[in-house]
Every structure is written in C-alpha cells, then in structure tokens.
C-alpha cells in the first residue's frame, strides 16, 4: 500500500499508487501543478507537501475514478469543459456507482469545485506555462498536458497499447480518429519530448512505448477499424459486454463494435 515517488527531473515527479495509477507533479517558480490524483487509499496532499511548499493547482486528464479519486482534497479541480458537461449529464452518477468495481471507499465529488479547461488553456506556474491539448476519445474531455520546462507530455489514457473505447461517454472511432489527426499536428513541435502514461507498467514488465508515433499508430488503427481491415479478437474482461482488442504497432484498443462507426 501507499505511494511510490520517482523524481524524473528537477521539479518534476511521478507519483504512483499501489494499483499502478500515476499522478505527476510539476513545480514552477510560483506554483505547482498536480496532474491527476491516482487512487490510493491514503491522502495524496501530505505526499505532495514532502516535495513542495508552493501552492498546488490540480488538473485532471479526464474524469474517471482512477485519475480523480483524491480530488476531494482540493478546493478547485481543473478539468476540460466537455467532461464537466458529461459529468453533470450522467457521467458523475456512473462514477458514483463504480466504487465497488474499483474496490475503494465511496465518497462524494462536488461539481461546484470543477473549473473548466478549454482547448487553448494554459496553466501558468511562474517561469513557464503548461499547455492543455484536447484529444477526445477515452472521454470527450480527455486532455494532454504539455510541459515545456521539463520537455514532457502527460497523456493520461489518451493513447497507448490498451486504450479503452467502450465506456459510457467515450467517443466513436471516427471522432477519435479526427482528434488524433489534430493531435499529431499539434504535437509535432514536441516530438522530441518524453511522453508519459496515466498508468505504470506492472513490476518486471518492459516499458510500454509511448511517443508521438503512438498517436500516428492509433490514428492508422482507427482507419483500419473503419475500413474493416483491422484484426480484432474477442476478449472476456467483462463477460456481459462483448469487447474486442485490436493492435497496430505501438497502439492498441479495447473497443465494442457499436463504437466502430
């Protein structure tokens, strides 16, 4: 149990809970940004206070429990406006029903704490600003955070080898593909940056590749799905829901057929 902390560079930390969920802490000259909260049983603020004494801003890559569970420790929660809208329209109720699935204690999240981020939002930390880039797919308001000081892109669950495109309030494949195209162009100036995921690899497993190429591979995978040429295999993760896994190079997706349109 508990958190593991890894300093990635000066003023930039990765915080991992015992389930493998990750949060990232970015320190500026005046403020510090926490990206996601992970989902540990213990509070995260005391951990942060061992790393920085600067005021902390919380921003979420998206509104799923494994990324926001500890957000009740903060007075304000910055999250993309699309996820806030979906939260108020039903996503919040679904998350409230998901506590048994994640095996965590129930709690209440107050929507009046949510502060909207927009497609062009920047979070000024003093000396530099962290940019927000929306990549609708896993949720409509899924975002990446681009940190020019530490040459890092924090991706949440936007892409990777096991991106989920079957949950309520995710997009269909066509919408995701269009957003991936936009992301490829927007991320082009940052292709030499390090890209970080929202979950750590299991102990002893090799690192999952993640780079700007992953977004290209995922866009190509979407194209194959839409053309009917992707190799898809049935999986039994949720026996009551027919799900399929498909892969293209560094990109992989768990999808239900109703989203392939």
Secondary structure, 3 states (H helix, E strand, C coil): CCCEEEEEECCEEEEECCCCEEEEEEECCCEEEEECCCCCCCCCHHHHHCCCCCEEEEECCCCCHHHHCCHHHCCCEEEEHHHHHHHHHHHHHHHHCCHHHHCCCCCCCCHHHEEEECCCCEEECCCCEEEEEECCCCCCCCEEEEECCCCEEECCCCCCCCEEECCCCCCCHHHHHHHHHHHHHHHHHHCCCEEECCECCCCCCCCCCCCHHHHHHHHHHHHHHHHCCCCEEEECCCCCCCEEEEEECCEEEEECHHHCC
